[in-house]
Amino acid sequence: MSSQINLIAIISPKAGKVDRVVELLNGVSQYVHKNEPGTTRYQINVEVNKKSGVEEIIMFESYKDKAALGTHGSSDAFKNFQKILKDEALVGAPMQLKFVKEAGGFARL
């Protein structure tokens, strides 16, 4: 049985702040790629609701195990990201985390 942890993080930037949040996340992503080998996926996606025009950032993240997730959550890069979100008032709602388990299907990578 795999100890891999998969999660979806949903970030709700305030209107006009999506690009800034994506910029910050790309910086975090570079840090994660270089310094967190236990993070196996850190993908940034933007979703736009066609009816309301509201944009959300949907992160797909995978960690080798619980320790790798802990390393990410306690990193200075992630803590700094969270601080900037607050200091610059970039988000309109708390980040949502959804821990998911594969239930079927496949992935061609």
N, C-alpha and C positions, 0 to 999 in steps of 0.2 A: 504494500500500500504506500502511495506517494505521500510525502509530507509537504509537497508543494502547496503554496498558498496563492490563490488567485483573487484579485479584488478589482472592483470597479469603483473609482472615486469620481463623484460628480461635484463640480465646482460651478457655482452660479455667480459669475461676475456681474457687477452693476453695468448698466447701459454705457457703452463706449469704453469699457475697461477690458474687454476680451483680449485685445492685442497685447496689452501690458501684462496680463496674467500669463498668456502663452509665452511671452518673452521671458518672464521669470521662470516658468516651468522648463523652458529649453535650457536655461542655465543650470537648473537642478538636474535635468536629464544628463547634461555633460558631466557633472560631478558624479552622478550615479554610475554612468558608464565607465568612468575611470577608476572609481573607488569602491564600488559595491558589487563584487563579482557574484554575490548571492541573489542579486536582483536580475532576473532573466528576461523581464519585459517591463518597459516603462514607456508606454505609447500615449501620446497626447492627441486628442481628437476634439474637434469643435462641431457641435450640433446646433442647427438653427431651426427653431419651430417656425414653419412656414406661415402659420396663421397669426401668431403673436409677434414674430420677429425676435423673440427672446433667444439669446445664445447661451449655451452651457458648454463647459469643457468636460469631456468624458475621458477619464484616464483608464487604460487597461494596464494592470500591473500584475506581475508574477514574481514570487520569491521562492527561492530554493527550499526554505523552511522558516519556522517561526523566528529563529535567530536572525536570519537575513532581513525579515520584516522589521524586527527590533532595531537592527543596525540602521536601516533607512529612517525609521521614525525618530531616532535619537541623533541623527547626523546634524552637524552644524548647518549644512546646506538646507536641509528641510526645515529646521527651526527658523533659520533666517527668512526663508520663503514665507512661512506662516506669519512672521513678524511684519514683513513688508505688506502682506495682504491686509493686515490689521492697520498698520501705520498709514497706509495710503488709502484706506477705506475702499478696497477694490471689489469686495464681494458683498452680495446682498443677503446671503443666507449661509449657515454653517455648511462645511463640506460634508457630503454624504458618502459613507463607505459601505459597499455591499460586498461581502465575502461570498464568493461563488465556488461551486464545485461542478466539474464537468458531469453531465448526465447522459451524454451521447453525442453523436455526430463525429466530425473529424476536422482536422486542420491540415492544410497543405502549406508547409513553410519552406 
